[in-house]
Amino acid sequence: MTVLVFFPNRFNVPWAVHLYGWEFFPTDWLVPLVLLGVWVLRPVSPPETAVRWGPNLSVPLAGWFGVSLVSTLISSNDGVPLGHKLVALSTVTLWTLPVFIVPAMRLTKRETLTLILVYASLGVVGGLLSCFQSLRIREFSALLGWKYVYGIADSERRADLPLGVSTVISYFFISIIPMGFALFTGEDRFSSRMLGLLTILAVGTGVLFTTSREAYVLLFIVALACVFWVRLPGSSRMLPMVGLAALVVLVTTAMTELNFERITTLRDGSFGWRYRGIEAASGMIAENPLIGLGIETHFRRQHGPVRGYFATEKPHDAIYYNNKIAPSDAHNTYLLVASESGLFGLMFLLILLGKIGVWFYRCQARCGHPRNRLWVRVFLIGFAAMLVHSLAGTDLVRQTRMAPLFWIYCGLGLSLGNGVSRLEPVGTEGSEEQVFRT
């Protein structure tokens, strides 16, 4: 499972398979297929320990992809082959498989915590790599094939880190931070607590160097939610730790060249580019509000760069819609889905995400043991933060580097919620091993 977090790095993959004009990188298929193989090879749990896999997600998921398929089949001929569009839709479908497969693996608590430790450890590495941006390192490629390339685009300084550029890696960081809080307050082992502290410091500081403005806001909101919600009863260690983290962040930023100018700048090239994406998406929705215009009909997941929109000469992915240049991405998950699958498709997606969120909330409410409740809350906070982050990005449904990890994250949370809440009456305060049966 450890390798699954590394595979989404597409930046150093030197080969690809072409099908109907679509570039298939090995990572596009490997993540869900490895998960499927692990699920098939795992021994089946005996009937008396079998549990529900999670909420019934098959109906909204089938509805979302059904509407997307219909809209794609009847989409206009805009020069993109139908085969290309169907292949693009198949990749999105494949990425969502972990939300079913991971809960079906019947992961034990030890296995679940091992995966959480892997995520936290990689978050620390990613946070440190993100901080290298302040040192103006031009290239960093000696660590496990990860390549760091420093660049300047308009008002932001960014880097191609393991999961992508600023907005993309912000998704990853925001989902990691609650895990750090839980490791620090919810685990007894000194090593786990220190990993939790290091995770908060490294990942929290790393968020600042992504120069992602939505990530700045979410960092504050997520940390505040964790301080008051991800803690054991009577725990008073959190507030001093948060103070220490704030001190480290202040010292770090004071000694570096953090791009503070971008925090106070809204009307820059990036803002204009995103506004144009929203404008284009709104026009597409108006053309066919019920079922949309189809996958890849206008917005592109793979498209060549176009120069000239920004003041700089840096290439940017772009399309032409209504004879005007626009981004190849709506920069908003919900607008992207509505433009491609219409309001019906968006409705099914929101039902799907709502079922997952409600499941997390109900699971934490049913947990009698405070430590189990704490871990379910971790996934609820991270899940909600990524959905809010999707107002400014589309990587949860659009690209390999983050989409499979998001659905793995959801599946892991559902599996954990099933494990800690099954057969546990509300108010139970038994031992942890009695409450969480493995």
C-alpha positions as CSV (number, residue, x, y, z in Angstrom):
1,M,0.0,0.0,0.0
2,T,2.9,2.3,0.6
3,V,3.8,2.5,-3.1
4,L,0.3,3.7,-4.0
5,V,1.1,7.2,-2.7
6,F,4.2,7.3,-4.8
7,F,2.8,6.1,-8.1
8,P,0.6,9.1,-8.8
9,N,3.8,11.1,-9.6
10,R,3.5,11.4,-13.4
11,F,6.3,13.9,-13.8
12,N,9.1,11.5,-14.2
13,V,7.3,8.7,-16.1
14,P,9.1,8.5,-19.4
15,W,6.5,6.5,-21.4
16,A,2.8,6.4,-22.1
17,V,0.4,4.3,-24.2
18,H,-1.7,6.3,-26.7
19,L,-5.3,5.3,-27.3
20,Y,-7.7,7.5,-29.3
21,G,-5.4,10.5,-28.7
22,W,-5.4,9.8,-24.9
23,E,-2.1,9.3,-23.1
24,F,-2.3,6.4,-20.6
25,F,0.5,6.6,-18.0
26,P,1.1,3.5,-16.0
27,T,-0.1,5.3,-12.9
28,D,-3.5,5.9,-14.5
29,W,-4.4,2.3,-14.1
30,L,-2.0,0.9,-11.5
31,V,-3.4,2.4,-8.4
32,P,-6.9,0.9,-8.6
33,L,-5.7,-2.3,-10.2
34,V,-3.2,-2.9,-7.4
35,L,-6.0,-2.3,-4.9
36,L,-8.2,-4.7,-6.7
37,G,-5.4,-7.3,-6.7
38,V,-4.9,-6.9,-3.0
39,W,-8.6,-7.3,-2.3
40,V,-8.8,-10.5,-4.3
41,L,-5.7,-12.0,-2.6
42,R,-6.8,-11.2,0.9
43,P,-8.5,-14.0,2.9
44,V,-12.2,-13.5,3.2
45,S,-13.4,-12.6,6.7
46,P,-15.6,-15.3,8.4
47,P,-19.4,-14.5,8.3
48,E,-19.6,-13.7,12.0
49,T,-17.1,-10.9,11.6
50,A,-18.5,-9.5,8.3
51,V,-19.6,-5.9,8.4
52,R,-21.3,-3.5,6.0
53,W,-18.8,-2.1,3.6
54,G,-20.2,1.4,4.0
55,P,-23.1,3.6,2.8
56,N,-24.9,2.6,-0.4
57,L,-22.9,4.6,-3.0
58,S,-23.7,2.5,-6.0
59,V,-26.9,4.3,-7.0
60,P,-25.5,7.9,-7.0
61,L,-22.2,6.7,-8.6
62,A,-24.1,4.9,-11.3
63,G,-26.3,7.9,-11.8
64,W,-23.3,10.2,-12.2
65,F,-21.5,8.0,-14.7
66,G,-24.8,7.1,-16.5
67,V,-25.6,10.8,-17.1
68,S,-22.0,11.4,-18.1
69,L,-22.1,8.5,-20.6
70,V,-25.3,9.7,-22.2
71,S,-24.1,13.3,-22.5
72,T,-20.8,12.1,-24.0
73,L,-22.5,9.8,-26.6
74,I,-24.7,12.6,-27.9
75,S,-22.1,15.4,-27.6
76,S,-21.3,17.5,-30.6
77,N,-18.5,16.7,-33.0
78,D,-15.9,19.2,-32.0
79,G,-13.0,17.5,-33.5
80,V,-12.4,15.2,-30.6
81,P,-13.0,11.5,-31.4
82,L,-15.8,9.8,-29.5
83,G,-13.3,7.1,-28.5
84,H,-11.1,9.7,-26.8
85,K,-14.0,11.0,-24.8
86,L,-15.1,7.5,-23.7
87,V,-11.5,6.6,-22.7
88,A,-11.4,9.8,-20.6
89,L,-14.7,8.8,-18.9
90,S,-13.4,5.3,-18.3
91,T,-10.4,6.6,-16.4
92,V,-12.6,8.7,-14.1
93,T,-14.7,5.6,-13.5
94,L,-11.7,3.5,-12.6
95,W,-10.3,6.1,-10.2
96,T,-13.4,5.8,-8.0
97,L,-13.1,2.0,-7.5
98,P,-11.1,2.4,-4.2
99,V,-14.2,3.8,-2.5
100,F,-15.7,0.3,-2.8
101,I,-12.6,-1.9,-2.8
102,V,-10.8,-0.5,0.3
103,P,-13.8,-1.0,2.7
104,A,-14.2,-4.5,1.2
105,M,-10.7,-5.4,2.3
106,R,-11.8,-5.6,5.9
107,L,-8.7,-3.8,7.1
108,T,-7.8,-4.2,10.8
109,K,-7.1,-1.3,13.0
110,R,-3.3,-2.0,12.8
111,E,-3.4,-2.0,9.0
112,T,-5.4,1.2,9.0
113,L,-3.0,3.0,11.3
114,T,-0.1,1.7,9.3
115,L,-1.5,3.4,6.2
116,I,-2.2,6.6,8.2
117,L,1.5,6.6,9.3
118,V,2.5,6.2,5.6
119,Y,0.4,9.2,4.6
120,A,1.7,11.3,7.5
121,S,5.3,10.4,6.8
122,L,4.9,11.3,3.1
123,G,3.2,14.5,4.2
124,V,6.3,15.4,6.2
125,V,8.6,14.8,3.2
126,G,6.2,16.8,0.9
127,G,6.1,19.6,3.4
128,L,9.9,19.8,3.5
129,L,10.1,19.7,-0.3
130,S,7.6,22.5,-0.5
131,C,9.7,24.6,1.9
132,F,12.7,24.2,-0.5
133,Q,10.8,26.6,-2.7
134,S,11.9,29.5,-0.5
135,L,15.5,28.6,-1.1
136,R,15.1,29.0,-4.9
137,I,16.4,25.6,-5.6
138,R,16.0,25.1,-9.4
139,E,15.9,21.3,-9.4
140,F,15.8,18.6,-6.8
141,S,15.6,15.0,-8.2
142,A,17.6,12.8,-5.9
143,L,14.8,11.5,-3.6
144,L,12.9,8.4,-4.8
145,G,12.4,9.7,-8.3
146,W,10.6,12.9,-7.1
147,K,11.5,15.9,-9.1
148,Y,11.4,19.4,-7.8
149,V,11.5,22.2,-10.3
150,Y,11.3,25.8,-9.2
151,G,9.5,28.3,-11.3
152,I,7.8,31.7,-11.3
153,A,4.3,32.2,-12.9
154,D,2.9,35.7,-12.5
155,S,2.3,36.4,-8.9
156,E,3.1,32.9,-7.6
157,R,6.2,30.9,-7.0
158,R,5.5,27.2,-7.5
159,A,7.1,23.9,-8.0
160,D,6.3,20.5,-9.6
161,L,6.2,18.5,-6.4
162,P,5.2,14.8,-6.1
163,L,1.5,15.4,-6.5
164,G,1.7,18.4,-8.7
165,V,1.8,22.2,-8.4
166,S,0.4,24.5,-5.7
167,T,-3.3,23.7,-5.8
168,V,-2.8,20.0,-6.2
169,I,-0.4,19.4,-3.4
170,S,-2.5,21.7,-1.1
171,Y,-5.3,19.0,-1.4
172,F,-2.8,16.4,0.0
173,F,-1.5,18.7,2.7
174,I,-5.0,19.6,4.0
175,S,-5.9,16.0,4.3
176,I,-2.7,15.2,6.2
177,I,-2.9,17.8,8.9
178,P,-5.8,16.3,10.9
179,M,-3.8,13.0,10.9
180,G,-0.9,14.8,12.6
181,F,-3.2,16.2,15.3
182,A,-4.7,12.7,15.9
183,L,-1.3,11.1,16.1
184,F,-0.1,13.7,18.6
185,T,-3.1,13.6,20.9
186,G,-4.6,10.2,20.3
187,E,-1.6,7.8,20.5
188,D,0.3,6.7,23.5
189,R,3.6,5.8,21.9
190,F,6.2,8.6,22.0
191,S,7.3,7.9,18.4
192,S,3.8,8.3,17.1
193,R,3.3,11.5,19.0
194,M,6.6,12.9,17.7
195,L,5.6,11.9,14.1
196,G,2.3,13.8,14.7
197,L,4.1,16.9,15.9
198,L,6.5,16.8,13.0
199,T,3.6,16.3,10.6
200,I,1.8,19.4,11.8
201,L,5.0,21.5,11.7
202,A,6.3,20.3,8.3
203,V,3.0,20.1,6.5
204,G,1.6,23.3,8.1
205,T,4.7,25.2,7.0
206,G,4.7,23.5,3.6
207,V,1.2,24.8,3.0
208,L,2.5,28.4,3.3
209,F,5.0,27.7,0.5
210,T,2.4,26.3,-1.9
211,T,1.3,30.0,-2.4
212,S,-2.2,28.6,-2.6
213,R,-4.6,31.2,-1.1
214,E,-7.4,28.8,-0.6
215,A,-5.0,26.5,1.3
216,Y,-4.0,29.4,3.6
217,V,-7.6,29.8,4.7
218,L,-8.2,26.1,5.0
219,L,-5.0,25.7,7.0
220,F,-6.4,28.0,9.7
221,I,-9.9,26.5,9.6
222,V,-8.7,22.9,9.7
223,A,-6.2,23.6,12.5
224,L,-8.9,25.3,14.6
225,A,-11.3,22.4,14.0
226,C,-8.7,20.0,15.1
227,V,-7.8,21.9,18.3
228,F,-11.3,21.7,19.6
229,W,-12.6,18.5,18.0
230,V,-9.6,16.1,17.5
231,R,-8.6,15.6,21.1
232,L,-9.2,13.2,24.0
233,P,-11.4,14.3,27.0
234,G,-9.4,16.3,29.4
235,S,-6.5,16.7,27.0
236,S,-4.6,20.0,27.5
237,R,-1.5,19.3,25.4
238,M,-2.9,20.6,22.2
239,L,-3.0,24.4,22.7
240,P,0.7,24.6,23.8
241,M,1.6,22.5,20.8
242,V,-0.3,24.8,18.4
243,G,1.6,27.7,20.0
244,L,4.9,25.9,19.3
245,A,3.8,25.2,15.7
246,A,2.9,28.9,15.2
247,L,6.3,30.0,16.5
248,V,8.1,27.6,14.2
249,V,6.1,28.8,11.2
250,L,6.8,32.5,12.1
251,V,10.6,31.8,12.4
252,T,10.6,29.9,9.2
253,T,8.8,32.5,7.2
254,A,10.9,35.3,8.7
255,M,14.1,33.6,7.5
256,T,12.9,32.9,4.0
257,E,11.4,34.6,1.0
258,L,7.8,33.5,1.3
259,N,5.7,35.2,-1.3
260,F,3.5,37.3,1.0
261,E,2.6,39.6,-1.9
262,R,0.3,37.0,-3.4
263,I,-1.7,36.7,-0.2
264,T,-2.9,40.3,-0.5
265,T,-3.2,40.2,-4.3
266,L,-6.5,39.0,-5.7
267,R,-6.7,40.7,-9.1
268,D,-3.6,39.0,-10.6
269,G,-3.2,36.8,-13.7
270,S,-4.1,33.6,-11.8
271,F,-7.4,35.2,-10.6
272,G,-8.2,36.4,-14.1
273,W,-7.5,32.9,-15.5
274,R,-9.8,31.3,-12.9
275,Y,-12.5,33.8,-13.5
276,R,-12.4,33.1,-17.2
277,G,-12.7,29.3,-16.4
278,I,-15.8,30.0,-14.4
279,E,-17.2,32.2,-17.1
280,A,-16.7,29.5,-19.7
281,A,-18.2,26.8,-17.5
282,S,-21.3,28.9,-16.9
283,G,-21.7,29.3,-20.6
284,M,-21.4,25.5,-21.1
285,I,-24.0,24.9,-18.4
286,A,-26.4,27.3,-20.1
287,E,-26.1,25.4,-23.4
288,N,-27.4,22.2,-21.9
289,P,-28.2,22.6,-18.2
290,L,-29.8,19.1,-17.7
291,I,-27.2,16.6,-18.9
292,G,-24.3,18.8,-19.9
293,L,-22.1,18.8,-23.0
294,G,-20.2,15.6,-22.4
295,I,-16.7,14.6,-21.1
296,E,-13.9,16.3,-23.1
297,T,-16.3,18.2,-25.4
298,H,-14.8,21.5,-24.4
299,F,-12.8,21.3,-21.2
300,R,-9.7,19.1,-21.7
301,R,-7.9,16.8,-19.4
302,Q,-5.0,16.6,-21.9
303,H,-4.3,19.6,-24.1
304,G,-1.4,21.5,-25.4
305,P,-0.2,24.8,-23.9
306,V,-1.1,28.2,-25.3
307,R,0.9,31.4,-24.7
308,G,-0.1,35.0,-24.6
309,Y,-2.9,35.3,-22.0
310,F,-0.6,36.2,-19.1
311,A,2.0,38.9,-19.0
312,T,4.7,36.2,-18.8
313,E,5.7,33.9,-21.7
314,K,5.1,30.8,-19.6
315,P,2.9,28.3,-21.5
316,H,-0.5,27.6,-20.1
317,D,-3.1,24.9,-20.9
318,A,-6.0,26.6,-22.7
319,I,-9.0,26.0,-25.0
320,Y,-11.1,28.3,-27.2
321,Y,-14.7,28.6,-26.2
322,N,-17.1,31.0,-27.9
323,N,-14.1,32.3,-29.9
324,K,-12.3,33.4,-26.6
325,I,-9.4,31.8,-24.9
326,A,-10.2,30.0,-21.7
327,P,-8.4,27.5,-19.4
328,S,-8.6,23.8,-20.2
329,D,-10.0,23.5,-16.6
330,A,-12.9,25.1,-14.9
331,H,-10.9,25.4,-11.6
332,N,-14.0,24.3,-9.8
333,T,-15.0,20.6,-9.4
334,Y,-18.7,21.3,-9.2
335,L,-18.8,23.6,-12.2
336,L,-16.7,21.1,-14.2
337,V,-19.1,18.3,-13.5
338,A,-22.1,20.5,-14.2
339,S,-20.7,21.6,-17.5
340,E,-19.9,18.0,-18.6
341,S,-22.8,16.1,-17.0
342,G,-25.3,18.8,-16.3
343,L,-27.3,19.5,-13.2
344,F,-28.4,15.9,-13.1
345,G,-24.8,14.7,-13.0
346,L,-23.9,17.3,-10.4
347,M,-26.9,16.2,-8.3
348,F,-25.7,12.6,-8.3
349,L,-22.2,13.6,-7.4
350,L,-23.4,15.8,-4.5
351,I,-25.6,12.9,-3.2
352,L,-22.5,10.6,-3.4
353,L,-20.3,13.0,-1.4
354,G,-23.1,13.8,1.0
355,K,-23.6,10.1,1.8
356,I,-19.9,9.7,2.6
357,G,-19.9,12.9,4.8
358,V,-23.0,11.8,6.7
359,W,-21.6,8.3,7.2
360,F,-18.4,9.8,8.8
361,Y,-20.5,12.0,11.1
362,R,-22.8,9.2,12.2
363,C,-19.9,6.9,12.8
364,Q,-18.1,9.3,15.1
365,A,-21.3,9.9,16.9
366,R,-21.8,6.2,17.5
367,C,-18.2,5.6,18.7
368,G,-18.2,5.0,22.5
369,H,-14.4,5.0,22.8
370,P,-13.0,8.5,22.6
371,R,-9.9,7.4,20.7
372,N,-12.0,5.7,18.0
373,R,-14.2,8.8,17.8
374,L,-11.1,10.9,17.3
375,W,-9.9,9.0,14.3
376,V,-13.2,9.1,12.5
377,R,-13.3,12.8,13.0
378,V,-10.0,13.1,11.4
379,F,-11.4,11.7,8.1
380,L,-14.5,13.9,8.4
381,I,-12.5,17.1,8.8
382,G,-10.1,16.2,5.9
383,F,-12.9,15.1,3.7
384,A,-14.9,18.3,4.3
385,A,-11.7,20.4,3.7
386,M,-11.0,18.8,0.4
387,L,-14.6,19.4,-0.8
388,V,-14.2,23.1,0.1
389,H,-10.9,23.1,-1.6
390,S,-12.6,21.8,-4.7
391,L,-14.3,25.2,-5.1
392,A,-10.9,26.3,-6.5
393,G,-9.7,23.1,-8.2
394,T,-10.8,20.0,-10.1
395,D,-8.1,17.5,-9.3
396,L,-10.4,15.2,-7.3
397,V,-12.1,14.1,-10.6
398,R,-9.8,15.2,-13.3
399,Q,-6.2,14.1,-13.0
400,T,-4.3,11.0,-11.8
401,R,-2.0,12.7,-9.3
402,M,-4.8,13.3,-6.8
403,A,-8.1,11.7,-7.9
404,P,-7.2,8.1,-7.0
405,L,-5.8,9.2,-3.6
406,F,-9.0,11.1,-2.8
407,W,-11.1,8.0,-3.3
408,I,-8.6,5.8,-1.5
409,Y,-8.8,8.3,1.4
410,C,-12.6,8.1,1.3
411,G,-12.5,4.3,1.2
412,L,-10.0,4.2,4.1
413,G,-12.2,6.4,6.2
414,L,-15.3,4.3,5.5
415,S,-13.4,1.1,6.4
416,L,-12.2,2.7,9.6
417,G,-15.7,4.0,10.5
418,N,-17.1,0.5,10.0
419,G,-14.4,-1.0,12.2
420,V,-14.7,1.3,15.1
421,S,-18.5,1.6,15.3
422,R,-19.8,-1.9,14.5
423,L,-21.6,-3.6,17.4
424,E,-20.6,-0.7,19.7
425,P,-23.5,0.8,21.7
426,V,-23.5,4.5,22.1
427,G,-21.7,5.4,25.4
428,T,-19.6,2.3,25.5
429,E,-16.4,2.9,27.3
430,G,-14.8,-0.5,27.1
431,S,-11.2,-1.3,26.3
432,E,-10.0,-0.3,22.8
433,E,-9.4,-3.9,21.7
434,Q,-13.0,-4.8,22.8
435,V,-14.5,-1.9,20.9
436,F,-12.4,-2.2,17.8
437,R,-12.5,-5.9,16.9
438,T,-9.9,-7.1,14.5
